[in-house]
């Protein structure tokens, strides 16, 4: 569960600014210490200009106030972009902007600059203050350098925010998450410590691990689950994989004691439950269906009546081709996870490629069958999946969905010329022999 919490911190707006704010306080204190112990009374080296207390206060006030104002403006722009993204591309894609490290760093740099100036400003003293005069020459000049860096950061932010609102950038980011999830959980070959022989699950002594909160299973820490199951000599079958919605009392997993003295008591179940992260929203890190849904949602919203942007839909479907093609080329992941002794400890069954591909093609048929370009993009997507697939079950699902897509398109009463185009593209997309995979691609 700690990994899920760390991921939430990294995807929040406040974590990076808080860390850099603390670093700014530390930097200010270090430079003030150097000013007091090394440069006090000497005026500093030749490349550091001496400043009066009044001039230092004016400079720090100007830099700090300006950076705070720029930070507020940048935050307002970011919120405006989030609102536009939510209404145009879907509220589930807002997470991508909040997790964008560029936006987090820009806000962190600007706010930490204000904090730095505030800490240094309180140390500036003049003789009229009733104490010995102290002007932190090194810290004040560092504030000037920080201000120059802030200007560069502001220019970067304007470029970055203008680039991030483009649909192609958003699709690339979401597509990258999909590819990383496929690489992580659908390996090309079975990894060490896994097995396909899971045996019969459950048993008379099996104990059901139930959810205590309402929400989506965001992640399952499988490595921790294996270790904790081995400590109590249990076999754990995961019943709620990432992406599943649960309410209190619904099963998360089933624990079966393996040895004569093994028991699944309340303490053991509590330790196993901590391996499940249940939150309010789905995430794409282990939930491939959600990773696919994000790109599918971009396509569907582009076809909405108020938007009427089939080009966005076509672009999103083309972006899906890379992730789905890679997924189709991978075998079904091994469900069994072994401990260090080679004993089966966890059974976690990932969804098949057919289960993941079918909702995408269904969405194309339901929402995009009225447009030739979108129908053609759906056929092209299906053809890419067939070209990469070596699974006959996946082939059957894709061919059935592509046939239904063509039928739905023709039922809409298009022109005969459009029907000919769609039929030709359907023939080209389904030209592969079932289960042939990339080796069965027809010669061109």
N, C-alpha and C positions, 0 to 999 in steps of 0.2 A: 504493500500500500504506500510505502514511502516514495516509491518511484512515481506513482500517480500524483502524489502531493507535490513532489519536486517539479513534475511536468506542469501542474497547475500554476506553480509559482513562476515558472519560466514563461508561461503564456499570459501572465497578468501584466497590467500596465504599471503597477506600483513597485514590483520587486526590483527591477534594474535601477529605477530612480532612487529607491531607498538605499541600495548598495553603493551607488555612486555618490549619493549625498553623504553617507558615512565616510566614504573615501575622501570627499572634499573637505570635511571637517578635519580628518587626519592630516591631509596635505597642508591645510592652513596652519595647524598647530606645529607641524614640523618646520615649516618656513618661518613661523614666528620664533620658534626656538633658535633657529639658525641666526635670525636677525639679532636676537638678544645676546647670544653667546659668541658669535663670530663677527658680525658686521656692525654691532652697536658702537657708535662713536667714531667709526672709521670712514663712514660714508660709502662703504662697499667698494668693490673693485671698479676699475675704470669704465667697464661697460654697463654699470648700474648707476642710473641717475639718482641723485639725492632729491628728495621731495619734502616739502613742508607738511605739517600736520593738516593744515587746511586744504592744501592741494590733494593730499592723499585721501582725505575724507570725501572730497568732491569727486575724485576719480572713482573710488570704490562705490559711492552712491550711484553714480551714473552707470557704471558697468552692471552693478547688481540690479538696479531698477529696470534697466533696459532688458536685461536677460529674463527677468521675471515677466515683463510684458510680452516679450517674444515667445516665452514658454506658454503663456496663456493663449496667445494667438495660435500657436502651433497646436495646442490641445483643442481649441475650437475647430480648427481645420480638420483635425483627426476625427472628432465627433461628427462633423458634417459628412465626412467620407464614410464613416460607419453607418450613418443613417441612410445615405444613398445606396451603399452596398446592400444593406438589409432590405430595402424596398425594391431594388432592381434585380439583384442576383439571389436573394434569399437570406433570411436571418441566420441560418446555420453557417454561412460563410464569414460572419463577423469575427469568428474565432481566429480566422487566418490573419486579419488585420491586427487584432490584439496580440497575437503571437509573433507578429513581424518584428524581428530584432532591430531593424532600422528605426522604426517608429519609437520603440522603447528607448534606444540609445539616445536619440535626438532629445526626447523629453528629459532623459536623465542628465544629459550634458547641460542643458539650459537651466534646469532647476538646481543642479549641484553647483553651477557657477554662481547663482544667487546665494546659496548657502555659504560658499567659500568667501565671497565678498562680505557677507554679514559677519562671519567669524573674524576676519581680518579687521573689519571696521571697528569692532568693539575694542581692539587692542591699540588703536591709534590714540595717542595722548599728546596734548600740548602743555606748555608750562603754565598757562592760565588755569589749567584744570587742577592745580594744587599739587601736582606730583611732577616727577622728572619727565621731561618730554621724551616720547618714544615714537618714532616713525619706522614701521617695518618696511624698509626700502625693498628688500628682496621679495617679500610677499605682495607688495603693491605692484611691483613690476611684473610679477607672475600673473596678477590679475589682468594686466594689459595683454599678455600673451593668451590668456584664457579667453578674453574677449575676441581676439583675432580668430581663435579656433572656433568660437561660437558662431562667428559670421560664416565661416566655411561650413559648419554643421547646418546652419539655416539654409544655405544654398543647396546643400545635399538634400535636405528635407523637402524643399520645394520640388526638386527633380524627382525624388523618391515617391512622394505622395501623388504626383502627376502620373508617374509610371504605374503605380500600384492600382489605380482605379481603372486601368485599361483591362478589358476582359481577357485579353491574351495573357497578360501577366498573372491574373488571378487563376486562369486555367492552368498555366504552367506550374504555379505553386501547388494547386490542388492535385494536379497530375503527378507532381514529384512526391507528394505524400502517399499517393496510391502506389507508385512504383516502390517506394521504400517499404511499405507494408507488405507488398507481394514478396519482395526480396527477404524480408525478415521472417515471414510465417509460411511461405510456400517455396521452400528451397528446391533447387533442381535435383538434389539427391538427398536421401534420408541422412540426417545428421547423426553423429555419435550420441548415444544416450537415448535413442528413440527406437520404437519397434512398432510393427504393424499387427503383431499378434497380441491383441488385448484380452482375449478369452471372454468367458461369460461375465457380465457385470452384475453387481448387486449380490444378493444372498440373504439368508434369513437374519444374519447378524448386522446387516447394513443399517447405518444411521443416516438420516437425511439432514444435511446442513441447510438451514433456512435463512432467508434474508431478514434483516432487522430494519431496513430502511427502504423507502420507495424511490425508485429511479432506474437509471440505465447502468448496466455493468460496463464501466469504462475500460477496465483492464483486469487481467488476472495474472498475478505474479507466479508464473508456472515454476520457476526455479525454486522459489521459496516454498511453494506448495509441495514440490517433490521432497525437499529437505524435511519439512514438518511432518509429512506423511511417513517418511522413513523413520523419524524419531519415535513415532508411536506405532510403527509396523502396520500401516494402513494402506489400503488401495482406495484412491479418491477418483471418482468419476465426475467430471465437471458437467453439470446439467444446464447452467446458464452461461453461455459463452459471451465474450464481449459484444455489445450491441443489444443484448436481450434486456427487456424491461421487466422488472420485478417489483412486487409489493411485499410488505412484511408478511412473513409466513410462507412465501413461495420458495421452492427449492433452488439452492445454488449448486449444490453438489451432493454426492452420496459417498459416504465413507464406510468401507468394509474392513474389519479387522482381519489380518492375514494369519497371524500366529495364534497359538493357544492362549497366551497371556495378554494379547493385544486387546485394547478397549478404546472405543470412541466416546470418551466421556465429555462433559461440558467444557473442560479446560482444553482438550484437544480440538473440539469444534470451534472454540473461540480463536485459537491460533490459526486454524484453517480459514476461518471467516476473514481474518485480517489480510489474507492474500487476495481478496476480492475488493475491488474499488468500485463503489456504487455512487454515482453522481447524478446531477440533473440533466446532463447533456451527453450525447454520444461523442466519441473522439475517433479519429481515423488511424490511430497508432496500432491497434489490434483489430479494429472493426472494419474489415474491408468493404462490407456492405455500405457503411456510412461514407467511406472514401469514394466509392462509386456514386453514391447518392448525391454528393456535393456537385460533381460534374453533371450528372443527370439533371439536377435541379436548375443549373444554369441553362441547359438546353430547354427544359420545360418552360421556364420563365421567359425565355426569348420568344416562345410561341404563344404567350398569353395575348389575349385580345388587346389589352391596353399597351402592350409593348410591340408586338407584331414585328419581331426581328429574327427572321429565320436564319440569317447569316451567323448570329451568335449561337443558335442551336447547332448549325452545321459545324462551327468551329469547336464547340464543346464535344460533339460526337467524334470528331476527328481526334481530339485530345484523349478521349477514352480509348482509342484504338491501341495506343502504346501499352497502357496498363492491362487492358483485357487480353491483348495479344500475348503479353508476358505471362499472365495468369493462365491462359489456355495452354501454354507450352509446358507448364509445371504439373507434376503429378500431385495427386491428393496427399496432403501432409500426413505423416505417420501420427497416429493418435496416441500411441503409448509412450510415456516418458519413464525412463529408468533411473534408479539411484546409482550411486557409485559402485554398488555391488552387482549391478545388472538386474535388480529386481524391479518388476513393474510397480510403479507407485501412483502414477496419474494417467488418466485417460481423458483427453481433451480432443473432441472431434470438431475440426474446422469445417465450415461450409464448403460444399463442392463448387467447382467452377461453374457448373450448370446452374446451381442455385443463385450464384452471384450475377451471371450474365443475363438470365431470363428477365429479371425486373427492369434492366436497362432497355432491352429490346421491346418489352411490353410498353414502357413509357414512350418510346418512339412511335409505336403503333397507335397508342391512344391519343397522343397529343400532336404528332407530326405527320400523320398519314395524309393530310390534306395538301401538303406542299411537296412538289416534285423534288426540290433540292434537299429537304429534310429526309424524305423517303429514300432518296439516293444515298444520303449520308448514312442512314441506318443500314441499308444494304451493304454499303462499303465497310461499315463496322463489323457486320456479321461475317462478311467475306474474310476480313483480317483474322477474326477469331477462328474460323474454319481453317484458314491457312496455317495457323500455329497449333491447332489442336491435334492431340493424339488420343482423345477420349471419345469413343463412339456415343456415349450418353450425352456429352456436351454437343457433339455434332447433331444429334437428333433434335435436341432442344433448339439449337440455333436455326436449323432448317425449318422446323415447325414455325418458329416465330417469324422468320423471313417470309415464309409463305403466307402467314396471317397478315403481315405488313402489306404485302402486295394486294391481297384480297381486300383489306380495309381501304387501301388507296383507290382501287378500282370501284369500290362501292360508293365512293364519293362523287362519281360522275365526272371524271376528268376528260380532257380531250383525248382523242384516239392517239395523237402524236405523243402525248405524255404517257399514255399506257404503254406504247411501244418502247419508250425510253426506259421506263421502270421495269418492264418485263426483260429487256435485254440486260439490264444491270443485275436483276435478280438471277438470271441465268449465269452471268459471269461470277457472281458472288458464291453460288452454290455449285460451281463446276468441279470442286474437289471430290474425290472419293471419300466416303465416310471413314474417319479414323486415319486418313493418310497423313495428315499433318503437313508441315512445310514441304516435305519431300514430295507431296502429291500435287503441288501447285502446277497448273497447266503451263506449258511452254508458251512464251510470247515472242 
